[in-house]
Amino acid sequence: MPEKRTLERARKDAREGKAPTTQAGEFVREEMEHIREGKHGARSTKQAIAIGLSKARRAGVNLPPPPEGQVSEKTRRSTERAYEAGQSGQQRKPSARRARAVHKALMQEGHSAASPQALAQQARTAARRRGPESLRAAARKAAATKGPRGRKAAARKAALSRTA
């Protein structure tokens, strides 16, 4: 179940007319926080993002499942179920036994999936799949969100590599 604060942020994004992916981003951010706090782990950054997107769909974010052929049939069915559950409006009580089993499995996974390095690597590979323009946009955004200390460190590193 998503936290109240996450739902409020996502609803605010919806009111402001932001894209469903932006609204879903709040749920993904919550998932990353949970992994960093040690509430549970994830096998990979991709899995952590998938958990967040599933939560978003179940919470009613208008994020339709990917088209056929883009992902495996199993994944597509899973996203369809989550989407329909969110769009139906009625909440069924989750199975305590299943929730416990999922939590136990995730607790055995690592916490590095939500590290800044892992997230940066995921962003790069996703951008590379989308093409060079997207890669440049991702790099621009990374530079903008790095902060002054991060930029200084990156500049120092770049200067060192030029002299060698």
C-alpha positions in Angstrom: 0.0 0.0 0.0 1.5 3.4 -1.0 2.0 6.0 1.6 -0.5 8.8 2.0 2.1 11.4 1.1 3.0 9.6 -2.2 -0.7 9.4 -3.2 -1.1 13.1 -2.5 1.9 14.0 -4.6 0.6 11.8 -7.5 -2.9 13.4 -7.3 -1.3 16.9 -7.3 0.6 15.9 -10.4 -2.7 14.7 -12.0 -4.4 18.0 -11.0 -1.6 20.0 -12.6 -2.2 18.0 -15.9 1.2 16.2 -15.7 1.7 13.0 -17.7 0.8 9.6 -16.1 4.5 8.7 -16.2 5.2 11.7 -14.0 2.5 10.7 -11.6 3.9 7.1 -11.5 7.4 8.5 -10.8 6.2 9.3 -7.3 5.5 5.7 -6.6 8.9 4.7 -8.1 10.6 7.3 -5.9 8.8 5.8 -2.8 10.0 2.3 -3.8 13.6 3.5 -4.0 13.3 5.2 -0.6 12.0 1.9 0.9 14.9 0.0 -0.5 17.4 2.6 0.8 15.7 2.6 4.3 16.0 -1.2 4.4 12.3 -2.0 4.4 13.1 -4.5 1.7 15.5 -5.0 -1.2 15.3 -5.7 -5.0 17.2 -7.9 -7.3 17.8 -5.1 -9.8 16.9 -1.4 -10.4 14.6 -2.6 -13.1 12.7 -4.7 -10.6 12.4 -1.8 -8.2 11.0 0.4 -11.0 8.6 -2.3 -11.9 7.3 -2.6 -8.3 6.8 1.2 -8.3 4.9 1.2 -11.6 2.7 -1.7 -10.5 1.8 0.3 -7.3 1.0 3.3 -9.5 -1.3 1.3 -11.7 -3.1 -0.2 -8.7 -3.5 3.2 -7.2 -5.4 4.3 -10.3 -2.8 6.2 -12.3 -3.8 6.0 -16.0 -0.8 4.1 -17.1 -1.9 1.5 -19.7 0.0 -1.8 -20.1 2.8 -1.9 -22.8 1.7 -3.0 -26.3 2.1 -6.7 -27.3 5.6 -7.7 -28.4 7.3 -5.0 -26.3 7.5 -7.1 -23.1 7.0 -10.8 -22.3 3.4 -12.0 -22.2 3.7 -12.7 -18.4 4.7 -9.1 -17.8 1.9 -7.8 -20.0 -0.7 -9.9 -18.2 0.7 -8.7 -14.8 0.5 -5.0 -15.9 -3.0 -5.5 -17.3 -4.2 -6.9 -14.0 -2.7 -4.1 -12.0 -4.1 -1.5 -14.4 -7.6 -3.0 -14.3 -7.5 -3.2 -10.5 -6.6 0.5 -10.3 -9.3 1.5 -12.9 -12.1 -0.5 -11.3 -12.0 1.7 -8.2 -12.9 -1.1 -5.8 -10.1 -2.2 -3.4 -9.9 -5.8 -2.5 -8.1 -6.7 0.7 -4.7 -8.2 -0.2 -3.9 -11.7 0.8 -1.9 -11.5 4.0 -0.2 -14.8 3.2 0.9 -13.7 -0.2 2.0 -10.2 1.0 4.2 -11.9 3.7 5.7 -14.3 1.1 6.5 -11.3 -1.2 8.0 -9.3 1.6 10.1 -12.3 2.8 11.5 -12.8 -0.7 12.3 -9.1 -1.1 14.0 -9.0 2.3 16.5 -11.5 1.0 17.5 -9.2 -1.9 20.2 -6.6 -1.8 19.9 -2.8 -1.4 22.3 -1.6 -4.0 19.5 -1.5 -6.6 18.5 1.9 -5.4 22.0 3.3 -5.2 22.7 6.5 -7.2 25.2 4.5 -9.3 22.7 1.8 -10.1 20.0 4.4 -11.0 22.4 6.3 -13.2 23.4 3.1 -15.0 19.7 2.2 -15.5 19.0 5.7 -16.9 21.9 5.5 -19.3 21.0 2.0 -20.7 17.3 3.1 -21.1 18.4 6.3 -22.9 20.8 4.3 -25.1 17.9 2.1 -26.2 15.9 5.2 -27.1 18.7 6.7 -29.2 21.4 9.4 -29.1 19.1 12.4 -28.6 17.6 10.8 -25.5 21.1 10.0 -24.2 22.1 13.6 -24.5 18.9 14.7 -22.7 19.6 12.2 -19.9 23.1 13.5 -19.6 21.9 17.1 -19.5 19.4 16.3 -16.8 22.1 14.5 -14.8 24.4 17.5 -15.0 21.6 19.8 -13.9 20.6 17.7 -10.9 24.2 17.0 -9.8 24.7 20.1 -7.6 27.8 22.3 -7.4 29.9 19.8 -5.5 29.1 17.0 -7.9 29.8 19.2 -10.9 33.2 20.2 -9.4 34.1 16.6 -8.8 33.1 15.7 -12.3 35.1 18.6 -13.8 38.2 17.5 -11.8 37.8 14.0 -13.0 37.5 15.1 -16.6 40.6 17.3 -16.3 42.6 14.4 -14.9 41.6 12.2 -17.8 42.6 14.9 -20.3 46.1 15.3 -18.9 46.8 11.5 -18.9 
